[in-house]
Amino acid sequence: MPYRALYLSLWLILFAYWIAGARGNKRTAYRFNPLWRALVVLGVAVLLRFFAGRPEYFQRTFIARSDVSEVAGLIVCAAGVAFAIWARRTLGRNWSGNPTIKEGHELVTRGPYRFVRHPIYTGMLLAAAGTALGHGQVLDLVLLLVALVVVWLKSRVEERLMLRQFPQEYASYRRRTNALIPFLL
């Protein structure tokens, strides 16, 4: 069965939705310094160069691939993609790929935002974890770890912006809602 093609299809669905949904967003009122994005791109480029130098190590498996692990991984990946799309749709015109405040920005606490403050990241991390489970390669675990670090850094920036824009409301929302994993984190 062409499992790799199914994983790729799930990720392409997510990114196609991302691109299609970017049209018609509210205008940006304030943009956080974009230097963080350049640093992330530089860091990822350095990592990719490192991976290219040791392909045999990163292609090792940490879990034996089987139909069970592939299907379980696909289910987890699909759930993550669906959760991220639900969150992106719920955020609506307030969404941006960069940490920003939009004109007429709203604090969204409905839909998946009832469960976690950063459900798009939760969904993407879940999809990455499913991909790692299905592929079973060390590279997938490293990429998941890199994604966790990037999400943690970006969420910290977004938290500061939301506290600046909605001081009381966001502080209250933070107290009652976890950042990425319901009931845990």
C-alpha angles and dihedrals in degrees: 000000000000097000095158090057090052092052091048090049092053092051091046090052089053094049094043089053088048093054095042092047094052092076116094098021119152117269117267116256096178131010123198114234105286092215090098090064092053089051092051091049090049091048092050091048090053091049093049090051089051092049091050090056094055107032094151092060097047094045092058115111126241093188129032109253115236138151088264095054092043094051092043089050091049091051092050092045092049091048090051093049091048092049092049091049091048090051093046091049092048092050088055119170092357091074124112133166088225127056102267145145113233128213105268090010114188128205103237114207101154131092112016089350086075088069103037136007094229106036094156088061091043090054094046092048090048090051090049091049090051090050090050091049092050098042094038095199127139088234090063091054091049091049090049090052091049090049090051091053093047092047092048092051095044093045090054089056092047092048090056091050093049092048089051093049099037107022100171100027096048093044088054092045090051092053094054101035130057120229104237114347120046113243093001119052 
